[in-house]
Amino acid sequence: MKTAQGLRKHLNKKLKCDPASVAARAAERKKSRRLSAKTYYYRFKRL
């Protein structure tokens, strides 16, 4: 995964459904959402 958006796509794929996996995935999604928003802001908004 080169970008945070790529990581988000990867995490949205069908994965294991046990509670620990679901919680870990939710945390990773949250982190990647934050990273992708930050990189988007720096790339396009601060010109």
N, C-alpha and C positions, 0 to 999 in steps of 0.2 A: 504494500500500500504506500503509494508515494504521497498521497494527500489525505487530509482529515476526511474529506468527502468520500474517498475510496474506502477508508476505514468504516465509515458509517454504512456504506453499501454492504460491506463484508459482514458487519454485525447484524444487518437486517435479514441475512439469509437464515434458512431453517437450521436451528441448532438444538442441542439437548434441552429438555424441558424440566429438569429437576430444579427445586427452589434455589439451590446455590448457583447454578448456571444462569438462571433467570436474573438473579440479583447481580451477579457479576456483569452480565450483559447490560443491564440497566445502567450500572455505574460506568461502564465503558462508553455507552451511548451518550451519557451525560457529558463525559470528558471530551469525546470527539465532537459533540455539538459545540461545546465551548471553544475548542481549538479551531474548528472550521469557521466559526463566526469571527474569531479573532483574526485569522489569516485573511479572510475575505475583507474585513475592515482595513487591514494594513495594505492589502493589495490594491483595492479599488477606491476606497473612500479618501485615503490620505494622499492625494496626488497634488 
